């Protein structure tokens, strides 16, 4: 049986796969995460500037109650922070934090009329953020307006397809 962190990892992957699938994009998963990239989204064909744009993501999942009216506060490992703030990468990168209920039993609801995944994911670009003096983690704030929805993912891919970072 998986431990809780493995369950969170698999749930966050399932969440992003579901959103990408409905948006009409392919997904890929690097075999090794040594560069803070857990997952990728790929579009096919021409966009306005870039053909077949891609977007890569560091996925996290939390049940921590670090949510206020405006932000989700998430303690990100310094290595991930530094990797994600790099401006010299070819494929733009995002941090995606999927928030789930405290109890695993509440993460998903099955009914004949539908399948409900509880809570949602939020995205944040750390591109260009400044260096930090922190030694282990950096608490980042993901705006609650940055929900990773089908429309949001399409908008992000359109930005990347036009040659702009998200």
MDTraj code that builds the backbone (N, CA, C; nanometers):
import mdtraj as md
import numpy as np

residues = "UNK UNK UNK UNK UNK UNK UNK UNK UNK UNK UNK UNK UNK UNK UNK UNK UNK UNK UNK UNK UNK UNK UNK UNK UNK UNK UNK UNK UNK UNK UNK UNK UNK UNK UNK UNK UNK UNK UNK UNK UNK UNK UNK UNK UNK UNK UNK UNK UNK UNK UNK UNK UNK UNK UNK UNK UNK UNK UNK UNK UNK UNK UNK UNK UNK UNK UNK UNK UNK UNK UNK UNK UNK UNK UNK UNK UNK UNK UNK UNK UNK UNK UNK UNK UNK UNK UNK UNK UNK UNK UNK UNK UNK UNK UNK UNK UNK UNK UNK UNK UNK UNK UNK UNK UNK UNK UNK UNK UNK UNK UNK UNK UNK UNK UNK UNK UNK UNK UNK UNK UNK UNK UNK UNK UNK UNK UNK UNK UNK UNK UNK UNK UNK UNK UNK UNK UNK UNK UNK UNK UNK UNK UNK UNK UNK UNK UNK UNK UNK UNK UNK UNK UNK UNK UNK UNK UNK UNK UNK UNK UNK UNK UNK UNK UNK UNK".split()
xyz = np.array([
    [0.0839, -0.1190, 0.0000],
    [0.0000, 0.0000, 0.0000],
    [0.0883, 0.1253, 0.0000],
    [0.0473, 0.2256, -0.0750],
    [0.1234, 0.3502, -0.0829],
    [0.1143, 0.4273, 0.0485],
    [0.2202, 0.5037, 0.0776],
    [0.2109, 0.5943, 0.1917],
    [0.1381, 0.7214, 0.1462],
    [0.1056, 0.8072, 0.2403],
    [0.0241, 0.9257, 0.2112],
    [0.0897, 1.0167, 0.1070],
    [0.2206, 1.0352, 0.1139],
    [0.2877, 1.1222, 0.0157],
    [0.2797, 1.0648, -0.1245],
    [0.2900, 0.9333, -0.1380],
    [0.2757, 0.8709, -0.2699],
    [0.1331, 0.8866, -0.3217],
    [0.0357, 0.8744, -0.2329],
    [-0.1041, 0.8949, -0.2733],
    [-0.1254, 1.0378, -0.3219],
    [-0.0674, 1.1345, -0.2509],
    [-0.0795, 1.2747, -0.2915],
    [-0.0154, 1.2973, -0.4277],
    [0.1009, 1.2381, -0.4490],
    [0.1684, 1.2524, -0.5780],
    [0.0812, 1.1976, -0.6908],
    [0.0268, 1.0793, -0.6725],
    [-0.0558, 1.0180, -0.7762],
    [-0.1851, 1.0964, -0.7990],
    [-0.2435, 1.1498, -0.6928],
    [-0.3659, 1.2292, -0.7064],
    [-0.3382, 1.3577, -0.7844],
    [-0.2252, 1.4237, -0.7570],
    [-0.1936, 1.5473, -0.8292],
    [-0.1712, 1.5183, -0.9772],
    [-0.1087, 1.4057, -1.0080],
    [-0.0900, 1.3672, -1.1486],
    [-0.2252, 1.3428, -1.2146],
    [-0.3134, 1.2711, -1.1446],
    [-0.4467, 1.2429, -1.1999],
    [-0.5236, 1.3721, -1.2244],
    [-0.5125, 1.4673, -1.1326],
    [-0.5815, 1.5953, -1.1473],
    [-0.5339, 1.6683, -1.2737],
    [-0.4020, 1.6793, -1.2901],
    [-0.3481, 1.7517, -1.4058],
    [-0.3791, 1.6763, -1.5348],
    [-0.3716, 1.5440, -1.5322],
    [-0.4065, 1.4657, -1.6517],
    [-0.5524, 1.4898, -1.6912],
    [-0.6408, 1.4946, -1.5935],
    [-0.7829, 1.5164, -1.6225],
    [-0.8044, 1.6537, -1.6856],
    [-0.7439, 1.7562, -1.6301],
    [-0.7582, 1.8918, -1.6834],
    [-0.6998, 1.8992, -1.8246],
    [-0.5801, 1.8446, -1.8431],
    [-0.5151, 1.8482, -1.9742],
    [-0.5948, 1.7698, -2.0777],
    [-0.6514, 1.6584, -2.0377],
    [-0.7302, 1.5760, -2.1293],
    [-0.8509, 1.6526, -2.1827],
    [-0.9230, 1.7164, -2.0933],
    [-1.0409, 1.7927, -2.1353],
    [-0.9998, 1.9139, -2.2197],
    [-0.8844, 1.9722, -2.1883],
    [-0.8355, 2.0862, -2.2667],
    [-0.7852, 2.0432, -2.4043],
    [-0.7611, 1.9142, -2.4225],
    [-0.7185, 1.8638, -2.5525],
    [-0.5680, 1.8551, -2.5713],
    [-0.4927, 1.8490, -2.4616],
    [-0.3473, 1.8455, -2.4693],
    [-0.2922, 1.7098, -2.4294],
    [-0.1754, 1.6794, -2.4845],
    [-0.1014, 1.5599, -2.4450],
    [-0.0266, 1.5881, -2.3155],
    [0.0041, 1.4809, -2.2438],
    [0.0847, 1.4942, -2.1233],
    [0.2051, 1.4014, -2.1337],
    [0.3073, 1.4345, -2.0601],
    [0.4239, 1.3469, -2.0514],
    [0.4848, 1.3602, -1.9127],
    [0.5538, 1.2551, -1.8736],
    [0.6158, 1.2521, -1.7418],
    [0.7617, 1.2118, -1.7587],
    [0.8549, 1.3019, -1.7235],
    [0.9955, 1.2649, -1.7321],
    [1.0240, 1.1422, -1.6444],
    [1.1139, 1.0563, -1.6906],
    [1.1466, 0.9369, -1.6133],
    [1.2120, 0.9706, -1.4807],
    [1.2921, 1.0769, -1.4781],
    [1.3620, 1.1179, -1.3566],
    [1.3316, 1.2648, -1.3319],
    [1.2979, 1.2972, -1.2065],
    [1.2765, 1.4371, -1.1699],
    [1.4034, 1.4877, -1.1024],
    [1.4976, 1.5346, -1.1835],
    [1.6204, 1.5907, -1.1274],
    [1.6310, 1.7404, -1.1547],
    [1.5275, 1.7960, -1.2183],
    [1.5294, 1.9369, -1.2561],
    [1.3996, 2.0070, -1.2161],
    [1.3331, 1.9515, -1.1141],
    [1.2056, 2.0063, -1.0639],
    [1.0966, 2.0064, -1.1696],
    [1.0954, 1.9035, -1.2544],
    [0.9897, 1.8861, -1.3534],
    [0.9284, 1.7480, -1.3314],
    [0.8038, 1.7474, -1.2851],
    [0.7314, 1.6223, -1.2624],
    [0.6443, 1.5840, -1.3797],
    [0.6020, 1.6854, -1.4546],
    [0.4975, 1.6623, -1.5530],
    [0.5065, 1.7660, -1.6637],
    [0.4633, 1.7289, -1.7829],
    [0.4626, 1.8231, -1.8933],
    [0.3329, 1.8179, -1.9713],
    [0.3000, 1.9302, -2.0310],
    [0.1818, 1.9449, -2.1163],
    [0.2326, 1.9824, -2.2550],
    [0.1796, 1.9170, -2.3563],
    [0.2240, 1.9451, -2.4935],
    [0.1032, 1.9660, -2.5836],
    [0.1083, 2.0717, -2.6635],
    [0.0042, 2.0993, -2.7618],
    [0.0578, 2.0638, -2.8988],
    [-0.0298, 2.0263, -2.9872],
    [0.0101, 1.9882, -3.1220],
    [-0.0199, 2.1026, -3.2181],
    [0.0724, 2.1204, -3.3133],
    [0.0455, 2.2115, -3.4232],
    [0.0840, 2.3550, -3.3992],
    [0.0508, 2.4391, -3.4959],
    [0.0909, 2.5795, -3.4889],
    [0.0019, 2.6603, -3.3940],
    [0.0675, 2.7481, -3.3222],
    [-0.0012, 2.8502, -3.2442],
    [0.0372, 2.9812, -3.3117],
    [0.0370, 3.0919, -3.2439],
    [0.0665, 3.2172, -3.3128],
    [0.2145, 3.2353, -3.3429],
    [0.3017, 3.1967, -3.2519],
    [0.4452, 3.2150, -3.2706],
    [0.5208, 3.0830, -3.2622],
    [0.4867, 3.0032, -3.1635],
    [0.5572, 2.8789, -3.1360],
    [0.4731, 2.7614, -3.1822],
    [0.5321, 2.6710, -3.2573],
    [0.4633, 2.5484, -3.2963],
    [0.4816, 2.4450, -3.1860],
    [0.3757, 2.3714, -3.1580],
    [0.3775, 2.2643, -3.0582],
    [0.4350, 2.3102, -2.9242],
    [0.3723, 2.4113, -2.8616],
    [0.4243, 2.4625, -2.7347],
    [0.4141, 2.3582, -2.6227],
    [0.5023, 2.3749, -2.5255],
    [0.5052, 2.2878, -2.4083],
    [0.5125, 2.3727, -2.2825],
    [0.4646, 2.3122, -2.1764],
    [0.4661, 2.3746, -2.0446],
    [0.5002, 2.2649, -1.9457],
    [0.5957, 2.2901, -1.8579],
    [0.6344, 2.1874, -1.7602],
    [0.5980, 2.2320, -1.6195],
    [0.5786, 2.1327, -1.5328],
    [0.5250, 2.1599, -1.4000],
    [0.5960, 2.0805, -1.2919],
    [0.6134, 2.1468, -1.1797],
    [0.6501, 2.0790, -1.0554],
    [0.5190, 2.0615, -0.9810],
    [0.4795, 1.9373, -0.9546],
    [0.3510, 1.9101, -0.8902],
    [0.3699, 1.8860, -0.7405],
    [0.2831, 1.9453, -0.6641],
    [0.2792, 1.9242, -0.5198],
    [0.1336, 1.9032, -0.4815],
    [0.1128, 1.8357, -0.3711],
    [-0.0219, 1.8131, -0.3212],
    [-0.0182, 1.8303, -0.1710],
    [-0.1137, 1.9027, -0.1189],
    [-0.1139, 1.9296, 0.0241],
    [-0.2555, 1.9255, 0.0799],
    [-0.2644, 1.8824, 0.2034],
    [-0.3916, 1.8922, 0.2744],
    [-0.3779, 1.9922, 0.3879],
    [-0.2640, 2.0611, 0.3898],
    [-0.2416, 2.1604, 0.4934],
    [-0.3464, 2.2706, 0.4822],
    [-0.3849, 2.3188, 0.5932],
    [-0.4859, 2.4237, 0.5938],
    [-0.4177, 2.5604, 0.5914],
    [-0.3450, 2.5872, 0.4858],
    [-0.2711, 2.7125, 0.4708],
    [-0.3406, 2.8028, 0.3694],
    [-0.4719, 2.8072, 0.3758],
    [-0.5491, 2.8842, 0.2794],
    [-0.6137, 3.0022, 0.3500],
    [-0.6002, 3.1211, 0.2919],
    [-0.6756, 3.2353, 0.3419],
    [-0.7661, 3.2832, 0.2290],
    [-0.8243, 3.3973, 0.2415],
    [-0.9184, 3.4467, 0.1406],
    [-0.8531, 3.4735, 0.0057],
    [-0.7214, 3.4939, 0.0042],
    [-0.6530, 3.5360, -0.1171],
    [-0.5520, 3.4331, -0.1690],
    [-0.4798, 3.3663, -0.0794],
    [-0.3661, 3.2831, -0.1192],
    [-0.3662, 3.1451, -0.0549],
    [-0.2885, 3.0571, -0.1169],
    [-0.2487, 2.9311, -0.0567],
    [-0.1001, 2.9468, -0.0275],
    [-0.0617, 2.9308, 0.0966],
    [0.0799, 2.9385, 0.1334],
    [0.1365, 2.7975, 0.1295],
    [0.2486, 2.7815, 0.0587],
    [0.3080, 2.6485, 0.0451],
    [0.4582, 2.6557, 0.0676],
    [0.5112, 2.5745, 0.1610],
    [0.6568, 2.5718, 0.1826],
    [0.7242, 2.4866, 0.0750],
    [0.7971, 2.5509, -0.0139],
    [0.8618, 2.4846, -0.1267],
    [1.0097, 2.4647, -0.0962],
    [1.0607, 2.3450, -0.1256],
    [1.2029, 2.3193, -0.1043],
    [1.2849, 2.4193, -0.1852],
    [1.3970, 2.4611, -0.1268],
    [1.4823, 2.5612, -0.1902],
    [1.5286, 2.5166, -0.3288],
    [1.5630, 2.3902, -0.3465],
    [1.6069, 2.3401, -0.4767],
    [1.4977, 2.3609, -0.5810],
    [1.3723, 2.3273, -0.5458],
    [1.2608, 2.3472, -0.6384],
    [1.2411, 2.4951, -0.6686],
    [1.2488, 2.5788, -0.5666],
    [1.2346, 2.7233, -0.5853],
    [1.3389, 2.7748, -0.6849],
    [1.4641, 2.7367, -0.6627],
    [1.5716, 2.7838, -0.7511],
    [1.5541, 2.7316, -0.8936],
    [1.5169, 2.6045, -0.9083],
    [1.4952, 2.5488, -1.0425],
    [1.3804, 2.6190, -1.1144],
    [1.2728, 2.6488, -1.0424],
    [1.1537, 2.7066, -1.1053],
    [1.1663, 2.8562, -1.1337],
    [1.2578, 2.9239, -1.0663],
    [1.2731, 3.0681, -1.0903],
    [1.3694, 3.0974, -1.2056],
    [1.4345, 2.9956, -1.2546],
    [1.5318, 3.0110, -1.3631],
    [1.4632, 3.0631, -1.4897],
    [1.5186, 3.1693, -1.5460],
    [1.4634, 3.2284, -1.6683],
    [1.5259, 3.1719, -1.7950],
    [1.6303, 3.0908, -1.7813],
    [1.7046, 3.0446, -1.8974],
    [1.6628, 2.9055, -1.9449],
    [1.5466, 2.8604, -1.9042],
    [1.4988, 2.7301, -1.9499],
    [1.4227, 2.7462, -2.0811],
    [1.4295, 2.6447, -2.1643],
    [1.3628, 2.6510, -2.2942],
    [1.2116, 2.6382, -2.2800],
    [1.1675, 2.5481, -2.1932],
    [1.0251, 2.5237, -2.1748],
    [0.9821, 2.5904, -2.0443],
    [0.8846, 2.6802, -2.0483],
    [0.8395, 2.7473, -1.9261],
    [0.7920, 2.6466, -1.8211],
    [0.8106, 2.6843, -1.6952],
    [0.7765, 2.5957, -1.5835],
    [0.6837, 2.6646, -1.4860],
    [0.5978, 2.5840, -1.4277],
    [0.5057, 2.6314, -1.3254],
    [0.5133, 2.5416, -1.2028],
    [0.4809, 2.5977, -1.0902],
    [0.4523, 2.5199, -0.9713],
    [0.3017, 2.4982, -0.9702],
    [0.2579, 2.3743, -0.9509],
    [0.1155, 2.3444, -0.9375],
    [0.0965, 2.2741, -0.8038],
    [0.0133, 2.3330, -0.7191],
    [-0.0174, 2.2743, -0.5890],
    [-0.1642, 2.2336, -0.5890],
    [-0.1875, 2.1043, -0.5718],
    [-0.3231, 2.0515, -0.5630],
    [-0.3572, 2.0412, -0.4144],
    [-0.4659, 2.1042, -0.3760],
    [-0.5102, 2.1026, -0.2369],
    [-0.6209, 1.9993, -0.2235],
    [-0.6073, 1.9122, -0.1240],
    [-0.7046, 1.8053, -0.1009],
    [-0.7570, 1.8135, 0.0421],
    [-0.8729, 1.7514, 0.0683],
    [-0.9221, 1.7449, 0.2064],
    [-0.8255, 1.6659, 0.2956],
    [-0.8375, 1.6843, 0.4241],
    [-0.7512, 1.6165, 0.5207],
    [-0.7606, 1.4647, 0.5085],
    [-0.8813, 1.4121, 0.4986],
    [-0.9024, 1.2671, 0.4935],
    [-0.8981, 1.2167, 0.3496],
    [-0.8163, 1.1141, 0.3242],
    [-0.8052, 1.0557, 0.1906],
    [-0.9417, 1.0095, 0.1407],
    [-1.0251, 0.9609, 0.2302],
    [-1.1580, 0.9132, 0.1919],
    [-1.2453, 1.0225, 0.1317],
    [-1.2101, 1.1488, 0.1553],
    [-1.2880, 1.2616, 0.1030],
    [-1.2313, 1.3179, -0.0274],
    [-1.1228, 1.2630, -0.0792],
    [-1.0601, 1.3175, -0.1991],
    [-1.1439, 1.2954, -0.3240],
    [-1.2211, 1.1902, -0.3263],
    [-1.2931, 1.1536, -0.4485],
    [-1.4315, 1.1021, -0.4123],
    [-1.5286, 1.1320, -0.4974],
    [-1.6656, 1.0848, -0.4777],
    [-1.7122, 1.0203, -0.6081],
    [-1.7584, 0.8978, -0.5971],
    [-1.8082, 0.8237, -0.7139],
    [-1.9597, 0.8210, -0.7112],
    [-2.0194, 0.8546, -0.8208],
    [-2.1629, 0.8417, -0.8388],
    [-2.1876, 0.8015, -0.9830],
    [-2.3023, 0.7483, -1.0095],
    [-2.3344, 0.7078, -1.1453],
    [-2.3339, 0.8264, -1.2412],
    [-2.3693, 0.9433, -1.1901],
    [-2.3761, 1.0640, -1.2721],
    [-2.2429, 1.1353, -1.2854],
    [-2.1432, 1.0935, -1.2091],
    [-2.0163, 1.1627, -1.2221],
    [-1.9146, 1.1229, -1.1180],
    [-1.7945, 1.1676, -1.1441],
    [-1.6810, 1.1469, -1.0563],
    [-1.6346, 1.2850, -1.0118],
    [-1.6239, 1.3063, -0.8827],
    [-1.5847, 1.4358, -0.8306],
    [-1.4508, 1.4236, -0.7599],
    [-1.3535, 1.5042, -0.8027],
    [-1.2267, 1.5146, -0.7333],
    [-1.2384, 1.6334, -0.6391],
    [-1.2124, 1.6120, -0.5121],
    [-1.2306, 1.7183, -0.4127],
    [-1.1132, 1.8134, -0.4050],
    [-1.1474, 1.9382, -0.3984],
    [-1.0628, 2.0561, -0.3944],
    [-1.0094, 2.0829, -0.5343],
    [-0.8958, 2.1525, -0.5464],
    [-0.8471, 2.1837, -0.6806],
    [-0.6997, 2.2206, -0.6783],
    [-0.6468, 2.2416, -0.7979],
    [-0.5067, 2.2782, -0.8124],
    [-0.4917, 2.4260, -0.8440],
    [-0.3783, 2.4802, -0.8041],
    [-0.3453, 2.6207, -0.8261],
    [-0.2067, 2.6279, -0.8885],
    [-0.1849, 2.7253, -0.9760],
    [-0.0563, 2.7373, -1.0438],
    [0.0111, 2.8689, -1.0092],
    [0.1439, 2.8670, -1.0229],
    [0.2230, 2.9877, -0.9989],
    [0.3509, 2.9795, -1.0806],
    [0.3830, 3.0867, -1.1490],
    [0.5123, 3.0978, -1.2165],
    [0.6096, 3.1667, -1.1219],
    [0.7221, 3.1019, -1.0997],
    [0.8265, 3.1610, -1.0162],
    [0.9386, 3.2201, -1.1011],
    [0.9210, 3.2162, -1.2311],
    [1.0207, 3.2658, -1.3271],
    [1.0646, 3.4071, -1.2899],
    [1.1957, 3.4248, -1.2773],
    [1.2497, 3.5569, -1.2504],
    [1.2451, 3.6007, -1.1054],
    [1.1956, 3.5163, -1.0173],
    [1.1936, 3.5542, -0.8756],
    [1.3363, 3.5705, -0.8252],
    [1.3501, 3.6508, -0.7229],
    [1.4840, 3.6794, -0.6719],
    [1.5388, 3.5647, -0.5871],
    [1.6691, 3.5637, -0.5756],
    [1.7381, 3.4670, -0.4911],
    [1.6952, 3.4896, -0.3461],
    [1.7051, 3.3859, -0.2658],
    [1.6645, 3.3976, -0.1265],
    [1.7799, 3.3589, -0.0354],
    [1.7756, 3.4074, 0.0860],
    [1.8759, 3.3688, 0.1855],
    [1.8289, 3.2472, 0.2662],
    [1.7063, 3.2039, 0.2415],
    [1.6567, 3.0845, 0.3102],
    [1.7477, 2.9659, 0.2777],
    [1.7551, 2.8714, 0.3700],
    [1.8470, 2.7597, 0.3502],
    [1.7780, 2.6280, 0.3173],
    [1.6494, 2.6152, 0.3469],
    [1.5828, 2.4866, 0.3203],
    [1.4536, 2.5016, 0.2407],
    [1.3681, 2.5964, 0.2792],
    [1.2413, 2.6145, 0.2092],
    [1.2113, 2.7623, 0.1889],
    [1.1230, 2.7874, 0.0946],
    [1.0713, 2.9222, 0.0688],
    [0.9200, 2.9088, 0.0668],
    [0.8516, 2.9848, 0.1489],
    [0.7059, 2.9811, 0.1467],
    [0.6568, 3.0704, 0.0339],
    [0.5905, 3.0061, -0.0629],
    [0.5362, 3.0806, -0.1762],
    [0.3865, 3.0976, -0.1555],
    [0.3325, 3.1995, -0.2184],
    [0.1891, 3.2269, -0.2098],
    [0.1287, 3.2117, -0.3490],
    [0.0390, 3.1162, -0.3605],
    [-0.0300, 3.0944, -0.4874],
    [-0.1654, 3.1633, -0.4784],
    [-0.1916, 3.2608, -0.5648],
    [-0.3214, 3.3290, -0.5603],
    [-0.4352, 3.2293, -0.5860],
    [-0.5391, 3.2394, -0.5093],
    [-0.6540, 3.1498, -0.5277],
    [-0.7234, 3.1753, -0.6608],
    [-0.6945, 3.2885, -0.7234],
    [-0.7496, 3.3160, -0.8566],
    [-0.6780, 3.2343, -0.9641],
    [-0.5623, 3.1773, -0.9314],
    [-0.4841, 3.0979, -1.0268],
    [-0.5225, 2.9497, -1.0200],
    [-0.6499, 2.9222, -1.0306],
    [-0.6925, 2.7818, -1.0308],
    [-0.6542, 2.7183, -1.1638],
    [-0.6038, 2.5954, -1.1573],
    [-0.5691, 2.5237, -1.2794],
    [-0.6953, 2.4543, -1.3307],
    [-0.7657, 2.5266, -1.4169],
    [-0.8873, 2.4760, -1.4787],
    [-0.8587, 2.4512, -1.6270],
    [-0.9551, 2.3957, -1.6960],
    [-0.9411, 2.3740, -1.8403],
    [-0.9170, 2.5073, -1.9112],
    [-0.9984, 2.6072, -1.8815],
    [-0.9819, 2.7386, -1.9456],
    [-0.8478, 2.8020, -1.9093],
    [-0.8071, 2.7894, -1.7830],
    [-0.6793, 2.8474, -1.7412],
    [-0.5630, 2.7797, -1.8136],
    [-0.5689, 2.6473, -1.8272],
    [-0.4619, 2.5766, -1.8971],
    [-0.4581, 2.6174, -2.0448],
    [-0.5729, 2.6310, -2.1058],
    [-0.5759, 2.6766, -2.2457],
    [-0.5148, 2.8157, -2.2588],
    [-0.5477, 2.9056, -2.1659],
    [-0.4902, 3.0407, -2.1679],
    [-0.3390, 3.0369, -2.1492],
    [-0.2924, 2.9530, -2.0569],
    [-0.1487, 2.9406, -2.0339],
    [-0.0788, 2.8889, -2.1606],
    [-0.1368, 2.7893, -2.2248],
    [-0.0754, 2.7344, -2.3463],
    [-0.0789, 2.8349, -2.4610],
    [-0.1839, 2.9171, -2.4693],
    [-0.1873, 3.0226, -2.5704],
    [-0.0754, 3.1241, -2.5480],
    [-0.0481, 3.1574, -2.4209],
    [0.0618, 3.2478, -2.3903],
    [0.1932, 3.1881, -2.4358],
    [0.2151, 3.0624, -2.3987],
    [0.3394, 2.9955, -2.4378],
    [0.3479, 2.9866, -2.5904],
    [0.2347, 2.9581, -2.6547],
    [0.2303, 2.9494, -2.7997],
    [0.2541, 3.0819, -2.8692],
    [0.2361, 3.1902, -2.7966],
    [0.2643, 3.3223, -2.8548],
    [0.4047, 3.3696, -2.8213],
    [0.4814, 3.2834, -2.7543],
    [0.6189, 3.3163, -2.7237],
    [0.6395, 3.3879, -2.5926],
    [0.5348, 3.3968, -2.5108],
    [0.5450, 3.4646, -2.3818],
    [0.5470, 3.3627, -2.2681],
    [0.6219, 3.3906, -2.1626],
    [0.6154, 3.3015, -2.0465],
    [0.4831, 3.3213, -1.9727],
    [0.4352, 3.2167, -1.9082],
    [0.3073, 3.2313, -1.8345],
    [0.3202, 3.3221, -1.7136],
])
top = md.Topology()
chain = top.add_chain()
for i, resn in enumerate(residues, 1):
    res = top.add_residue(resn, chain, resSeq=i)
    for name in ("N", "CA", "C"):
        top.add_atom(name, md.element.get_by_symbol(name[0]), res)
traj = md.Trajectory(xyz[None], top)
